[in-house]
Amino acid sequence: MPSPRSRRAAPGRSRQGKLIGTLWVLLHRGGKTFSERDIRIVQDLTTFATAILDARSRAPAA
């Protein structure tokens, strides 16, 4: 796989501020870089995924 031409990472934090993961997004094709819109989407996806992981970790075991 070729080296990425552009990459972004967004940290995911719990309600208490604890880092629980990082979402990485890479671009491999063309000379493109991430737009401001792309960056907002990555941040929104990270917020959504982090909220799910945080809620699931606090839920009682089934």
Beta strands, then each sheet from edge to edge (+ up, - down):
strand 1: 6-13
strand 2: 19-27
sheet 1: 1+ 2-
end
